[in-house]
Amino acid sequence: MPFKSKRRIPIAFIDPAIGDLGGPPESIKWIEEKKMNLLNTLKTLYPGVEFVGYDIRDLSDIQAFLSSEGDAVGYVVVSFNSIMGLIDPIIRSGKPTIIIAESYAGAGEYMLGISKAVDEGYPVIGIATRNITSQEALAKVRYLIALVRLRQSKILFVVSPSLRSHLYWQFGPNTDMYSVLRLIQSITGVAPVIMDANEFRSRFFDNIDAKEAEEWAERWIRNAEAVHDDSKDEIINSARLYLAMRRAVKELNVDAIAIDCIVLYNTGLLRAWPCIGYMQLWYDGIIPICEADPYAAIPILIAKYLFNRNGFIVNVGVDEERGEFIYHHCYAPTNPHGSDKPEVPYIITKAHLGTKHASIHVRLPTNEPITVVGFNPEERLLSIHVSKAVNNEYAPQACATKLIGSGNASMVVRNWRWKSGWHRVIIYGDFRRELHEFAILLNLNAIDEDL
């Protein structure tokens, strides 16, 4: 998804002229050359971001930096030449902080500061390296960019009128389920926009041009590998819902949309399934969230903002005899690696023993690792396991898309954190280490379900 506006990241350069590196004029020349090279490399790597540098040479510079950048989501600190404790006040601001330390003269400042900060629970990560513009070092900056994007994100939740009332008003007897959106917003900054299905239907769904919807249905049917659904009307209704979702996202200026599909369909409030439309929304730069699941929404946003992967929700079945997972749902992206073109084919089909229409079976990529993530805001926890995608199964029971993963299924069963629910989010690639680091910056804990 393209940046909505310029993102801004402040950088504190710990660069006094005198320190372990040496003294002026050579130290100043060396530092300025390194600073310029780093800023130029960052601008090349992250063209949608504005990087603003500050020289930190004494305590008054720290005060000025924190005063100027108090509204920033977090800070990058680059340690060049100090053992004066200048990093400590920045860490203790409580902001998410990424430290990049030059191995010779900047490592002392880094080592003295970060170990203490980690022990005290501050959201800080870092790396010491001879090459401060290395890919590994500067890749950590994307964590802050992802945090900024989370803070600026909005999700449209389309739910029943009664659920909207519970979610909108903070009633005294409300359970955690009804206050979870506020909790998630307090942790991540992601803002919910709540709309009841009647308003969505009248403003968007009911006004869709029938001919345009039929054209989209025909396009999906034409591009499918096969169609095993005997109700074209259901596919056309899904196309109407796709066009309505697309219009709603644009008008309301949100980043993602979450339809409470099972409840709304079964109660007659919205007689259309979003599954095929969700597949299409990725190509419009819109993030879809199955079953209006706010827990799973956060790993999906993280996957896109941090890794440019199109994450998707699954139920997790297990076969402990085979050491396999059966990740299943009635939708998956046809471009899970984040491509702007389809990567794999799909079949339009019925699911759940033929009782649900307009589902898609996506032949997801195999023979590569996938990271599977759950989010539990009450415990401030990310649950992670990594498996290998090995096969796709097409069968009438349960959901239409079934990706088979090989891994430590029995260990995951024993370590399953039930407060995250049954849903997990699949991200193509092995991002275990990166998610552990990102969790620190969000003040979350992370566990490995499979270890």
C-alpha positions, -999 to 999 in steps of 0.1 A, spaced: 0 0 0 15 34 -9 23 59 18 -6 82 25 18 110 35 54 115 43 65 95 73 90 113 96 118 95 116 141 115 139 177 103 142 199 112 172 236 111 162 257 106 193 287 124 179 308 146 203 341 157 187 362 141 215 358 105 226 371 70 221 372 76 183 397 104 187 396 142 185 392 171 161 397 179 133 399 142 121 370 130 143 347 157 129 356 149 93 352 111 99 318 116 116 304 139 90 314 115 62 297 86 80 265 107 88 261 118 52 266 83 39 241 69 63 214 95 56 218 91 18 215 53 22 184 56 43 168 79 18 175 54 -10 161 25 10 130 43 23 120 69 -2 87 76 14 102 86 47 117 119 59 148 114 81 157 143 104 191 143 120 202 158 153 237 161 167 239 150 204 271 162 219 261 171 255 231 170 278 216 202 265 214 187 230 194 158 245 170 181 261 165 200 228 161 167 209 134 153 232 116 186 233 115 189 195 106 153 189 83 145 218 55 136 194 76 111 174 65 75 174 101 65 182 138 73 177 168 60 158 200 65 177 234 63 159 263 60 183 296 73 168 319 86 195 309 86 232 311 69 265 293 98 282 259 81 288 242 103 262 220 74 250 204 68 284 180 98 286 167 90 251 160 54 260 143 65 292 119 87 273 100 55 269 98 58 232 106 28 210 142 32 202 166 16 177 203 19 183 229 15 156 264 16 171 297 18 153 318 -11 166 349 8 176 340 41 192 302 38 195 300 3 211 308 13 246 279 38 248 256 11 233 267 -17 255 265 3 287 231 16 278 211 -12 262 217 -40 287 205 -19 315 175 -7 294 165 -43 285 166 -53 321 143 -25 330 119 -32 303 123 -3 279 113 -8 243 148 -7 228 167 -29 203 200 -24 186 230 -36 167 267 -29 168 286 -31 135 317 -19 117 294 -11 88 266 11 100 250 13 65 249 -25 62 216 -41 51 211 -58 84 217 -26 104 195 -4 84 167 -30 80 159 -24 116 148 11 108 118 -4 90 105 -14 125 99 23 133 84 30 99 60 1 105 51 15 139 44 49 123 21 32 97 3 13 125 -3 45 144 -18 61 113 -39 32 103 -77 28 104 -98 -3 100 -135 -3 90 -154 -29 110 -188 -37 95 -209 -55 121 -245 -60 132 -263 -30 148 -264 -46 182 -227 -54 181 -219 -19 169 -237 -5 200 -216 -27 223 -184 -18 206 -192 19 205 -205 25 240 -184 15 270 -212 0 290 -204 -10 326 -212 -47 322 -193 -50 289 -170 -80 287 -135 -78 274 -148 -87 239 -165 -54 236 -137 -33 249 -110 -50 229 -109 -25 201 -99 2 226 -73 -20 241 -58 -27 207 -58 9 198 -40 18 231 -13 -8 222 -8 -2 185 -25 31 177 -47 15 151 -80 33 150 -113 14 146 -141 28 125 -173 10 134 -203 9 110 -234 -12 114 -244 -34 84 -277 -15 78 -257 17 72 -231 -1 51 -258 -17 30 -277 15 24 -247 37 17 -226 13 -3 -239 -22 -11 -275 -13 -23 -261 14 -47 -238 -8 -67 -244 -9 -104 -257 -44 -113 -239 -45 -146 -205 -36 -131 -210 -64 -105 -218 -89 -131 -187 -79 -151 -165 -85 -121 -182 -119 -114 -176 -129 -151 -139 -118 -148 -134 -139 -116 -151 -169 -133 -130 -164 -165 -97 -161 -145 -104 -191 -122 -87 -224 -128 -121 -240 -123 -156 -232 -109 -173 -257 -86 -202 -235 -75 -236 -239 -89 -249 -204 -78 -237 -176 -101 -260 -153 -81 -238 -158 -51 -207 -149 -71 -224 -118 -84 -234 -108 -48 -198 -112 -38 -189 -89 -66 -214 -63 -54 -199 -66 -19 -164 -62 -34 -173 -30 -51 -191 -17 -20 -161 -25 2 -138 -7 -22 -160 24 -23 -164 24 15 -126 23 20 -121 52 -3 -149 74 11 -140 68 47 -102 70 41 -94 38 59 -66 13 53 -84 -20 59 -119 -34 60 -133 -62 82 -167 -77 75 -184 -98 102 -194 -121 74 -208 -152 92 -230 -133 115 -242 -108 89 -249 -135 62 -267 -159 85 -289 -132 100 -298 -118 66 -282 -84 73 -258 -87 44 -264 -116 21 -231 -118 4 -198 -134 12 -166 -113 10 -141 -141 2 -135 -135 -35 -137 -98 -30 -110 -100 -3 -87 -117 -28 -93 -88 -52 -88 -60 -26 -51 -67 -23 -47 -55 -59 -64 -22 -49 -39 -17 -20 -67 -25 5 -61 -48 35 -89 -73 42 -97 -88 76 -118 -120 77 -147 -123 102 -140 -88 115 -114 -103 138 -96 -74 156 -70 -98 171 -58 -111 137 -60 -76 122 -28 -65 139 -5 -93 126 -20 -87 91 -11 -50 93 24 -58 107 30 -83 78 22 -57 52 39 -27 68 70 -46 80 76 -73 54 53 -63 25 36 -97 27 -1 -102 23 -10 -120 55 -42 -139 59 -63 -155 87 -66 -193 91 -81 -218 114 -53 -242 125 -60 -279 123 -34 -304 133 -25 -340 124 -1 -350 152 6 -384 136 20 -368 105 34 -337 122 13 -315 100 -9 -284 103 -40 -279 82 -43 -241 78 -78 -235 64 -101 -207 56 -125 -198 27 -102 -172 13 -64 -165 8 -46 -140 -13 -34 -151 -47 -3 -129 -42 9 -138 -7 44 -125 -13 30 -90 -19 33 -90 -57 11 -67 -77 3 -96 -100 -13 -130 -92 13 -156 -81 -9 -187 -79 -43 -199 -93 -76 -202 -75 -108 -222 -78 -143 -208 -71 -160 -234 -50 -185 -243 -24 -173 -252 11 -184 -267 44 -198 -297 27 -216 -275 1 -234 -253 25 -214 -221 18 -211 -205 -16 -186 -182 -33 -155 -195 -15 -121 -198 -31 -96 -225 -30 -62 -209 -35 -33 -231 -45 -8 -214 -22 30 -216 -28 47 -246 -13 82 -257 -4 90 -226 16 87 -215 53 57 -197 66 54 -178 99 21 -182 118 12 -155 143 -14 -150 169 -21 -117 189 -35 -115 224 -38 -79 235 -50 -88 270 -17 -105 277 2 -82 254 15 -113 236 25 -125 201 24 -163 197 46 -175 168 54 -207 151 72 -215 119 64 -244 96 71 -254 60 43 -251 34 43 -285 17 10 -291 0 -26 -278 -8 -56 -301 -1 -89 -297 -19 -117 -313 0 -154 -306 7 -152 -305 45 -145 -273 64 -131 -242 46 -121 -241 9 -84 -232 11 -63 -258 29 -26 -252 31 -6 -281 47 24 -271 68 50 -295 82 63 -287 117 61 -295 154 24 -299 156 24 -316 190 45 -289 206 22 -262 192 -8 -280 207 8 -280 241 18 -244 239 -13 -230 223 -24 -197 240 -61 -200 240 -67 -163 247 -55 -155 212 -84 -176 199 -83 -202 172 -73 -179 144 -38 -173 134 -22 -152 106 0 -168 79 29 -147 67 50 -162 39 87 -163 50 105 -170 82 102 -138 103 105 -153 138 135 -131 147 121 -99 133 87 -104 151 105 -109 184 124 -76 179 93 -58 168 74 -71 198 99 -54 220 92 -20 204 55 -25 209 60 -35 245 47 -69 238 60 -103 248 66 -130 222 66 -168 226 75 -195 202 47 -221 202 68 -247 184 99 -245 205 
